Amino acid sequence: MAIEPGAVVDGTVERLLNYGVIVTLPDGQSGLIHISEVADEYVRDVSDYFHEGDPVKVKVLAEKEEGRWELSAKQAEPRRRRPDAPPVEERGRGDRGDFEDKLDSFMKRSAQRLNELRRSRDTRRKRGR
């Protein structure tokens, strides 16, 4: 089986490093899962996620050198949504109308507050004379 960028393959954890994990791929080649590609969350220590000899599913990102691959464990699995997260359509993303309305409202409130602060400052100056 030829390994190509974008493929998801099974491998075995060969060695843990401070900055990532060396994985042996099915055809005997090896690759690195950089610590930033281990999980979607902050990873302080890769040993919290892997142990030597563990099977691991990885996505092949790119070939670095002949027989050496750049790999990702977090991209091998589809992203999991929180069960309580609203569907994408309900989040209001992509609808410029909502953003424009919120921006207009913000600008009006900001202008009103700025005018109130100026009036308050001017009133204090007049009293201080």
Secondary structure, DSSP 8 states (H G I E B T S, - for coil): ----TT-EEEEEEEEEETTEEEEE-TTS-EEEEEGGGS-SS--S-GGGT--TT-EEEEEEEEEEETTEEEEESTTTS-----TTS--GGGGTTT-HHHHHHHHHHHHHHHHHHHHHHHHHHHHHHHHH-
